[in-house]
C-alpha cells in the first residue's frame, strides 16, 4: 500500500476501502436503479446507477463503454492487453502520468490483482480501479466535478466494489 501524504482524508479513504465499501451513499442512490454492464468479450462486469448514468453509443469491439450524467460525471469501463508485461504498480504510475498530469493523488493502493487510484486534477475528481486478469488490464474510471464529491464518492466506491473480472 502506498499513501501520498498523511492526513485524515487518506485515513478516511483507507477506512472506507478496508471496510469493503460498505457505505454506498445517499439513500436515493443506494436504492436507485442499479444495472450491471457486462463485456463478455473482455471478461469483466460492473454496476452503475442507470437512473444517473446513461450509456453513450454502443462501443465497437475492443472500445471502451462510456456512460455520462447530465451534471458532467462520466464513467468509462474498458480492457487493454498488457503487452509490455507491466505490473499493476507500473500501470498505475503510467495512468497517473498520462491521464492525470498536473493532478494530485489523494489515495493509491496496489493489492494482489488490482489497484485503486483516487485524485483530482483541476476541478475534476478521479476514481480508478484496474484489475490485471488473464494478461489484460480491466479498468473502471469515474470522473466528476469536485463540487459534487459528496454525491459521487459513495457511487464511485460502490461501482469499484462491483467491478470484477468474469
C-alpha positions in Angstrom: 0.0 0.0 0.0 1.3 3.5 -0.8 -0.3 6.6 0.6 0.7 10.0 -0.6 0.6 12.5 2.3 -0.6 11.8 5.8 -3.9 13.1 6.9 -7.4 12.5 7.9 -8.6 12.4 4.3 -6.3 9.5 3.4 -7.2 7.7 6.6 -10.9 8.2 5.7 -10.4 6.6 2.3 -8.4 3.7 3.8 -11.1 3.1 6.4 -13.8 3.1 3.9 -11.9 0.8 1.5 -10.9 -1.6 4.1 -14.5 -1.9 5.3 -15.4 -3.3 2.0 -17.1 -0.3 0.5 -19.9 -0.7 3.0 -21.1 2.9 2.7 -23.0 3.3 -0.5 -24.1 6.8 -0.1 -27.3 8.7 -0.1 -30.5 6.6 0.1 -31.7 7.8 -3.3 -28.5 6.4 -5.0 -28.2 3.3 -2.9 -31.8 2.3 -3.6 -31.7 3.6 -7.1 -31.9 1.6 -10.3 -28.6 -0.2 -10.4 -27.8 -2.2 -13.5 -24.9 -4.4 -14.5 -22.9 -3.9 -17.6 -21.1 -7.0 -18.9 -18.4 -7.2 -21.6 -18.3 -10.9 -22.4 -15.5 -10.3 -25.0 -13.2 -8.6 -22.5 -14.4 -10.7 -19.5 -15.5 -8.1 -17.0 -18.6 -6.6 -15.5 -19.5 -3.6 -13.4 -22.6 -2.0 -11.9 -23.8 1.6 -12.4 -26.9 3.6 -11.3 -28.9 3.6 -14.5 -31.1 6.5 -13.2 -28.0 8.7 -13.0 -25.8 7.5 -15.9 -26.9 6.7 -19.5 -24.8 4.8 -21.9 -23.4 6.5 -24.9 -23.2 5.0 -28.4 -22.6 1.2 -28.2 -18.8 0.6 -28.5 -17.2 -1.3 -31.3 -15.4 -4.5 -30.3 -12.4 -3.6 -28.1 -13.5 0.0 -27.5 -14.5 1.4 -24.0 -18.0 1.6 -22.8 -18.8 5.2 -21.8 -21.6 6.5 -19.5 -22.5 10.1 -18.8 -24.6 12.0 -16.4 -26.3 15.4 -17.1 -24.2 17.1 -14.3 -20.8 16.2 -16.0 -20.0 12.9 -14.3 -18.5 10.3 -16.6 -17.8 6.6 -16.4 -15.6 4.5 -18.6 -15.1 0.7 -18.5 -12.6 -0.9 -20.8 -9.9 -3.5 -21.2 -6.4 -3.3 -22.7 -3.8 -6.0 -23.2 -0.8 -6.0 -21.0 1.6 -6.2 -24.0 4.6 -4.9 -22.1 4.2 -7.3 -19.1 3.8 -4.3 -16.7 3.0 -4.7 -13.1 -0.1 -3.1 -11.6 2.1 -0.5 -9.8 3.8 0.4 -13.1 0.4 0.6 -14.9 -1.0 2.9 -12.2 2.1 5.2 -12.5 1.7 5.2 -16.3 -2.0 6.1 -16.0 -1.2 8.8 -13.4 1.5 10.3 -15.6 -0.6 10.2 -18.8 -4.2 10.8 -17.6 -3.7 13.0 -14.6 -0.8 15.2 -15.4 -0.7 18.1 -13.1 -3.2 16.4 -10.8 -2.9 15.5 -7.1 -3.2 11.9 -5.9 -5.2 11.5 -2.7 -5.1 7.8 -2.3 -3.2 5.0 -4.1 -3.3 1.3 -3.3 -1.9 -1.8 -5.0 -3.1 -5.2 -4.0 -2.8 -8.6 -5.5 -4.7 -8.4 -8.7 -5.9 -4.8 -8.7 -5.1 -1.1 -7.9 -7.2 1.8 -6.8 -6.3 5.4 -7.6 -8.2 8.5 -6.2 -7.1 12.0 -7.0 -8.1 15.2 -8.7 -6.9 17.4 -11.5 -8.3 20.9 -11.8 -11.9 20.8 -10.7 -12.4 17.1 -11.5 -12.3 14.2 -9.1 -10.9 10.9 -10.5 -11.5 7.4 -9.1 -10.0 4.5 -10.9 -9.8 0.7 -10.3 -7.8 -1.6 -12.6 -7.7 -5.4 -12.4 -5.0 -7.4 -14.0 -6.5 -10.7 -15.1 -5.6 -13.1 -17.9 -2.9 -10.7 -19.3 -5.4 -7.8 -19.6 -5.9 -4.7 -17.6 -9.7 -4.3 -17.0 -10.3 -0.7 -15.9 -13.1 1.3 -14.4 -12.8 5.1 -14.1 -15.3 7.6 -12.9 -14.7 11.4 -13.1 -17.0 14.1 -11.7 -16.9 17.7 -10.7 -15.2 18.2 -7.3 -18.2 20.3 -6.3 -20.3 17.0 -6.5 -17.9 15.0 -4.4 -20.3 14.3 -1.6 -22.8 12.9 -4.1 -20.4 10.8 -6.2 -17.8 9.5 -3.7 -20.3 6.8 -2.4 -21.3 6.0 -6.0 -17.6 5.6 -7.0 -17.0 3.3 -4.1 -20.0 1.1 -4.9 -19.1 0.9 -8.6 -15.5 0.0 -7.8 -16.6 -2.8 -5.4 -18.7 -4.5 -8.1 -16.2 -4.0 -11.0 -14.9 -7.6 -11.4 -13.3 -9.9 -13.9 -15.5 -12.7 -15.2 
